[in-house]
Every structure is written in structure tokens, then in C-alpha cells.
Amino acid sequence: MIQIENTYFELGRTSTKNCLIICDRGFMDASAYISKEKWDRMMRSNNWNPVELRDNRYNQIIHMVSAANGAEDFYNTEEHSCRSEGVTLARDLDYKAASAWIGHPYFDVIDNSTDFENKVNRMIECVCQKLGIDIGDRLSITSRKVKFLVSGPVPADSAFPAFQDFDVTHHYLQCAGPRVQARLRKRGQNGRWSYIHTIRRPQQHGQSIEVRTQLSHRDYLNMLTQQDDAHFTIYKKRRCFLVNNQYFQMDIYIEPSHPRCKGLILLETYTSLTGDKLKNILPKFLNIVKEVTGQPDYSMFNLSLREDWNNTKKFCYSLHDLDDGDVKTNGHSKKIINGTA
């Protein structure tokens, strides 16, 4: 698998045109089909590590949940020469395959909550969003990132399903203008790291877009010289886990940081659900205080500011509304203090 992928990756690198390489399976999927003992022995004997083969090798992971999990009426083995698992075994293998990718920085799970055509559209939309491609109205927008404030302390590890923990560091960079945000992210486990450069800028139609680029360690160090001194470095512990086919990332802010970040815990996921349906998919073992999606008080950009929010002109209320500390509302300008109108 690795040699076949490497062949196509090299062809992509030498292509003179934009190239998207889609792997039907990825390296970590194989762990679902052999014992943990054999998998660990293979990793050791080849000197492999999960950060390189899970996080750095692939730019995005999309797990299409099996029909055996949520669309059982459409699961059959009669017309599939390579499918022999019954529903129960297929569901178990599907969960193991998804769990193998827990912790990848850009991991999306596409479940069976819609018909198959819309399931495929959601998958295409997800890819386009990560690539920064404006799909307009060609596909219906189904999912959005939602964010929740969690009250500590964090429950014991035994309360969580299978999870992966990461050390994460964010540095904001100097930018040419106030309507653009740029940052570096260092993310890793056990001394193994991946590096991402993100530029967030406003787009037409009132939507912002994030363009992410994977970096080498050398490029990361070079770009680090552009760090913006107006911002603290942000340090987090990030815990990634699956609950009922929903992928969650929980960020625990740690020292050193601004006092406003002390004890802060934020939970994020992507979903199209709202209201009570949204509440029902949230982890029951966490003490979730409230939803804070879109609230500037919980923006990492604002949380990292060195200046007091009452005295700074850098506080960002909304990327596409940003205008020197003012928010435009129905043609009128109104000041916001501490993110509250």
C-alpha cells in the first residue's frame, strides 16, 4: 500500500497541473483487520510511528460510515464479490477503521443520516471546504463547526471512549492587513510533530475561508520568525474521540497563557443538527455549559491577544465585519466591549 501510494504521490508532485490524489484506503485502515499485537510488531520492526503515517502522510481523512451502521436495509453481500462480512461484523470493523484515524487533524465522518445521494454530496462538500473551493449553490451546505464551553475538571480517562491526546502550540503571524489572520500550528505526540500554516481571510458572500498548508520542520522554523508580538503563544492539550459516529475535538488551554484562558475547555465538532437534536449527540460524560459558536470571546485569535480587550483595537468581532474595532449593523456602527454589544 505504501509503495503504491508513494508512486502516485510522486506523480502528483511532478505534475504541472493542480492534482488531487484520493486513496480509497489509507495506511491506518489496515489496523482494523489484524490483531493489535501484530500491528504493534509491524510498526516496531519498520520503525514506523502514527504521527508520520496518520497525521503527516494524508492531508484529510474522510470516513464514510458503512451502511451496516445506520442504513442496514441497504447493506447486503449478494452483489459484492469482495464483501463477505455480515452486518454485525461489518459494523464492528467500520468502527475499528474509524477509530484508527482518531487524532488526525482533519478527520471528517460522513454518517447515514441522509439518503445516499446527499451522503455523497456531503462528502464532496467536505473536500471542497478543506481545499478552499467555493462550491456556491451547487451543493447544499449541510454542516458547520459548532463550539461548546465545557466546565472542568475533565473526567477520568476511563469515562471517555477510545481517544488520542496531542500537544498543540499556536503562533499568530504578522499580516499585511487587519482583515487577514495567519497562524502556525505545531501538533504532535511523543516528540513527533506535524506543522500547519493557516491563512484565514474574508471571501465574497460574507463567508470566510481558511487555506491550510502542511509544512516541513525547516519551513515552520523559518516562518516562526514572523510571529506577531501582539499575541501570546497558545498552548493546548487536544483530545480527539468518537461518540456515536460524531467526531469531537476537546481543547484544554494550559499554561503559559493569558489569565483569560485559565481553566478554559472548548469542545468542537461539525454537524448539520440544531436544537435538541444537536444536544442529543453531545457527550453525556462532559459538563457542557453552553454553545459558544461564533462568539468572539471564545475566538483563539482574541484569547491570544496580549492587550486587555477593553483597551485594544485588535479585538476581532467577525472576520467579514472587521473594521477597526467597529461592527456594522444595519448600516450603523456600534462599539463592542469584551465581545458584548
URHUNOR-V554178 format. One record per residue. RES is the residue in one small letter. PSI is psi in degrees with one decimal (* if undefined). BURIAL is + if it has 9 or more other C-alpha atoms within 8 Angstrom, else -. Layout:
res:RES psi:PSI burial:BURIAL
res:RES psi:PSI burial:BURIAL
This chain:
res:m psi:-46.4 burial:-
res:i psi:-43.3 burial:-
res:q psi:-39.4 burial:-
res:i psi:-45.9 burial:-
res:e psi:-44.2 burial:+
res:n psi:-34.6 burial:-
res:t psi:-46.1 burial:-
res:y psi:-36.1 burial:+
res:f psi:-41.2 burial:+
res:e psi:-38.8 burial:-
res:l psi:-40.0 burial:-
res:g psi:-41.8 burial:+
res:r psi:-32.0 burial:-
res:t psi:-2.7 burial:-
res:s psi:143.1 burial:-
res:t psi:-3.0 burial:-
res:k psi:162.4 burial:-
res:n psi:137.1 burial:-
res:c psi:126.7 burial:-
res:l psi:120.6 burial:-
res:i psi:122.7 burial:-
res:i psi:121.9 burial:-
res:c psi:125.3 burial:-
res:d psi:-35.3 burial:-
res:r psi:160.3 burial:-
res:g psi:169.8 burial:-
res:f psi:-44.0 burial:+
res:m psi:-20.9 burial:+
res:d psi:-32.1 burial:+
res:a psi:-25.6 burial:+
res:s psi:-18.0 burial:+
res:a psi:-14.4 burial:+
res:y psi:0.8 burial:-
res:i psi:166.9 burial:-
res:s psi:156.6 burial:-
res:k psi:-35.7 burial:-
res:e psi:-45.0 burial:-
res:k psi:-39.1 burial:-
res:w psi:-47.2 burial:+
res:d psi:-38.4 burial:-
res:r psi:-39.5 burial:-
res:m psi:-41.3 burial:-
res:m psi:-44.0 burial:+
res:r psi:-46.3 burial:-
res:s psi:-25.0 burial:-
res:n psi:3.0 burial:-
res:n psi:42.2 burial:-
res:w psi:155.8 burial:+
res:n psi:149.7 burial:-
res:p psi:-28.8 burial:-
res:v psi:-42.0 burial:+
res:e psi:-44.2 burial:+
res:l psi:-16.7 burial:+
res:r psi:-51.7 burial:+
res:d psi:-39.8 burial:+
res:n psi:-22.9 burial:+
res:r psi:-35.4 burial:-
res:y psi:137.1 burial:-
res:n psi:-29.1 burial:-
res:q psi:143.1 burial:+
res:i psi:128.6 burial:+
res:i psi:120.8 burial:+
res:h psi:112.9 burial:+
res:m psi:108.8 burial:-
res:v psi:135.0 burial:+
res:s psi:147.8 burial:+
res:a psi:-21.4 burial:+
res:a psi:-10.8 burial:+
res:n psi:83.9 burial:+
res:g psi:-12.5 burial:+
res:a psi:49.0 burial:+
res:e psi:-30.0 burial:+
res:d psi:-20.6 burial:-
res:f psi:2.9 burial:-
res:y psi:124.4 burial:+
res:n psi:163.0 burial:-
res:t psi:-2.7 burial:+
res:e psi:-38.4 burial:-
res:e psi:16.3 burial:-
res:h psi:108.2 burial:-
res:s psi:-25.1 burial:-
res:c psi:7.6 burial:-
res:r psi:118.5 burial:-
res:s psi:-9.4 burial:-
res:e psi:139.7 burial:-
res:g psi:175.6 burial:-
res:v psi:-45.5 burial:+
res:t psi:-47.3 burial:-
res:l psi:-40.6 burial:-
res:a psi:-39.5 burial:+
res:r psi:-40.4 burial:+
res:d psi:-44.7 burial:-
res:l psi:-35.9 burial:+
res:d psi:-42.6 burial:+
res:y psi:-41.9 burial:-
res:k psi:-40.4 burial:+
res:a psi:-41.1 burial:+
res:a psi:-42.7 burial:+
res:s psi:-28.6 burial:+
res:a psi:-23.4 burial:+
res:w psi:0.7 burial:+
res:i psi:128.4 burial:+
res:g psi:-19.1 burial:+
res:h psi:136.8 burial:+
res:p psi:-23.4 burial:-
res:y psi:75.6 burial:-
res:f psi:120.9 burial:+
res:d psi:138.0 burial:+
res:v psi:123.3 burial:+
res:i psi:108.0 burial:+
res:d psi:-169.8 burial:+
res:n psi:34.4 burial:+
res:s psi:-8.1 burial:-
res:t psi:176.2 burial:-
res:d psi:172.2 burial:-
res:f psi:-38.7 burial:-
res:e psi:-44.8 burial:-
res:n psi:-29.8 burial:-
res:k psi:-44.4 burial:+
res:v psi:-41.5 burial:-
res:n psi:-39.4 burial:+
res:r psi:-38.4 burial:+
res:m psi:-45.9 burial:+
res:i psi:-43.0 burial:-
res:e psi:-40.7 burial:+
res:c psi:-42.4 burial:+
res:v psi:-44.9 burial:-
res:c psi:-40.3 burial:+
res:q psi:-43.3 burial:+
res:k psi:-31.1 burial:+
res:l psi:-9.8 burial:-
res:g psi:27.8 burial:+
res:i psi:125.7 burial:-
res:d psi:112.5 burial:-
res:i psi:-3.0 burial:-
res:g psi:-133.5 burial:-
res:d psi:16.6 burial:-
res:r psi:-27.7 burial:-
res:l psi:141.9 burial:+
res:s psi:135.9 burial:-
res:i psi:120.5 burial:-
res:t psi:-30.3 burial:-
res:s psi:156.6 burial:-
res:r psi:158.9 burial:-
res:k psi:129.0 burial:+
res:v psi:148.2 burial:+
res:k psi:139.1 burial:+
res:f psi:144.2 burial:+
res:l psi:129.8 burial:+
res:v psi:134.5 burial:+
res:s psi:133.5 burial:+
res:g psi:177.8 burial:-
res:p psi:162.3 burial:-
res:v psi:134.2 burial:-
res:p psi:163.4 burial:+
res:a psi:153.2 burial:-
res:d psi:-32.8 burial:-
res:s psi:-17.8 burial:-
res:a psi:-16.8 burial:-
res:f psi:152.0 burial:+
res:p psi:-173.6 burial:-
res:a psi:133.2 burial:-
res:f psi:165.2 burial:+
res:q psi:134.7 burial:+
res:d psi:143.1 burial:+
res:f psi:150.5 burial:+
res:d psi:130.7 burial:+
res:v psi:134.5 burial:+
res:t psi:131.8 burial:+
res:h psi:134.1 burial:+
res:h psi:127.1 burial:+
res:y psi:142.7 burial:+
res:l psi:158.3 burial:+
res:q psi:140.4 burial:-
res:c psi:159.4 burial:-
res:a psi:-28.1 burial:-
res:g psi:166.1 burial:-
res:p psi:-13.8 burial:-
res:r psi:9.1 burial:+
res:v psi:139.0 burial:+
res:q psi:136.3 burial:+
res:a psi:140.3 burial:+
res:r psi:159.3 burial:+
res:l psi:143.8 burial:+
res:r psi:131.1 burial:+
res:k psi:126.7 burial:+
res:r psi:131.2 burial:+
res:g psi:178.7 burial:+
res:q psi:139.2 burial:+
res:n psi:40.8 burial:-
res:g psi:4.4 burial:-
res:r psi:133.8 burial:-
res:w psi:152.3 burial:+
res:s psi:153.4 burial:+
res:y psi:131.8 burial:+
res:i psi:135.7 burial:+
res:h psi:125.6 burial:+
res:t psi:131.3 burial:+
res:i psi:125.1 burial:+
res:r psi:124.1 burial:+
res:r psi:154.1 burial:+
res:p psi:147.7 burial:+
res:q psi:176.9 burial:+
res:q psi:166.1 burial:-
res:h psi:19.7 burial:-
res:g psi:15.2 burial:-
res:q psi:144.7 burial:-
res:s psi:157.8 burial:+
res:i psi:144.0 burial:+
res:e psi:128.3 burial:+
res:v psi:118.8 burial:+
res:r psi:137.3 burial:+
res:t psi:128.5 burial:-
res:q psi:137.6 burial:+
res:l psi:155.8 burial:+
res:s psi:167.1 burial:-
res:h psi:-38.8 burial:-
res:r psi:-45.7 burial:-
res:d psi:-37.8 burial:-
res:y psi:-47.1 burial:+
res:l psi:-37.7 burial:-
res:n psi:-42.9 burial:-
res:m psi:-22.8 burial:-
res:l psi:-21.7 burial:+
res:t psi:-12.8 burial:-
res:q psi:14.5 burial:-
res:q psi:139.4 burial:+
res:d psi:116.3 burial:+
res:d psi:-9.1 burial:-
res:a psi:-6.6 burial:-
res:h psi:140.8 burial:+
res:f psi:153.7 burial:+
res:t psi:136.2 burial:+
res:i psi:129.3 burial:+
res:y psi:133.6 burial:+
res:k psi:156.3 burial:+
res:k psi:124.1 burial:+
res:r psi:126.3 burial:+
res:r psi:127.2 burial:+
res:c psi:135.3 burial:+
res:f psi:162.9 burial:+
res:l psi:134.6 burial:+
res:v psi:116.3 burial:+
res:n psi:49.0 burial:-
res:n psi:13.9 burial:-
res:q psi:128.1 burial:+
res:y psi:127.5 burial:+
res:f psi:147.3 burial:+
res:q psi:125.6 burial:+
res:m psi:119.0 burial:+
res:d psi:124.6 burial:+
res:i psi:111.5 burial:+
res:y psi:134.5 burial:+
res:i psi:167.7 burial:+
res:e psi:155.0 burial:-
res:p psi:145.8 burial:-
res:s psi:174.8 burial:+
res:h psi:146.3 burial:+
res:p psi:-27.2 burial:-
res:r psi:-16.7 burial:-
res:c psi:-5.4 burial:+
res:k psi:124.6 burial:+
res:g psi:7.9 burial:-
res:l psi:131.3 burial:+
res:i psi:124.2 burial:+
res:l psi:136.6 burial:+
res:l psi:132.6 burial:+
res:e psi:149.4 burial:+
res:t psi:166.8 burial:+
res:y psi:131.6 burial:+
res:t psi:158.9 burial:+
res:s psi:-1.2 burial:-
res:l psi:155.2 burial:-
res:t psi:170.2 burial:-
res:g psi:-138.9 burial:-
res:d psi:-33.2 burial:-
res:k psi:-37.9 burial:-
res:l psi:-44.2 burial:+
res:k psi:-34.8 burial:-
res:n psi:-21.7 burial:-
res:i psi:-7.4 burial:+
res:l psi:148.8 burial:-
res:p psi:124.1 burial:-
res:k psi:-20.6 burial:-
res:f psi:-1.1 burial:-
res:l psi:147.7 burial:+
res:n psi:88.8 burial:-
res:i psi:121.6 burial:-
res:v psi:-50.6 burial:-
res:k psi:163.6 burial:-
res:e psi:136.0 burial:-
res:v psi:23.4 burial:+
res:t psi:126.3 burial:-
res:g psi:-2.8 burial:-
res:q psi:123.0 burial:-
res:p psi:-23.4 burial:+
res:d psi:-23.5 burial:-
res:y psi:14.7 burial:+
res:s psi:131.9 burial:+
res:m psi:-33.3 burial:-
res:f psi:-47.6 burial:-
res:n psi:-39.3 burial:+
res:l psi:-28.2 burial:+
res:s psi:-7.6 burial:+
res:l psi:135.0 burial:+
res:r psi:-39.1 burial:-
res:e psi:153.4 burial:-
res:d psi:140.7 burial:-
res:w psi:-28.9 burial:+
res:n psi:-20.7 burial:-
res:n psi:6.9 burial:-
res:t psi:148.4 burial:-
res:k psi:0.9 burial:-
res:k psi:-11.0 burial:-
res:f psi:128.1 burial:+
res:c psi:119.3 burial:+
res:y psi:-42.8 burial:+
res:s psi:131.1 burial:+
res:l psi:-41.8 burial:+
res:h psi:-11.1 burial:+
res:d psi:-8.7 burial:-
res:l psi:128.5 burial:+
res:d psi:76.4 burial:-
res:d psi:43.6 burial:-
res:g psi:2.4 burial:+
res:d psi:154.8 burial:+
res:v psi:130.5 burial:+
res:k psi:125.0 burial:+
res:t psi:112.1 burial:-
res:n psi:39.4 burial:-
res:g psi:-2.7 burial:-
res:h psi:152.6 burial:-
res:s psi:134.1 burial:-
res:k psi:139.0 burial:+
res:k psi:151.1 burial:-
res:i psi:130.9 burial:+
res:i psi:126.4 burial:-
res:n psi:33.3 burial:-
res:g psi:6.3 burial:+
res:t psi:127.3 burial:-
res:a psi:* burial:-
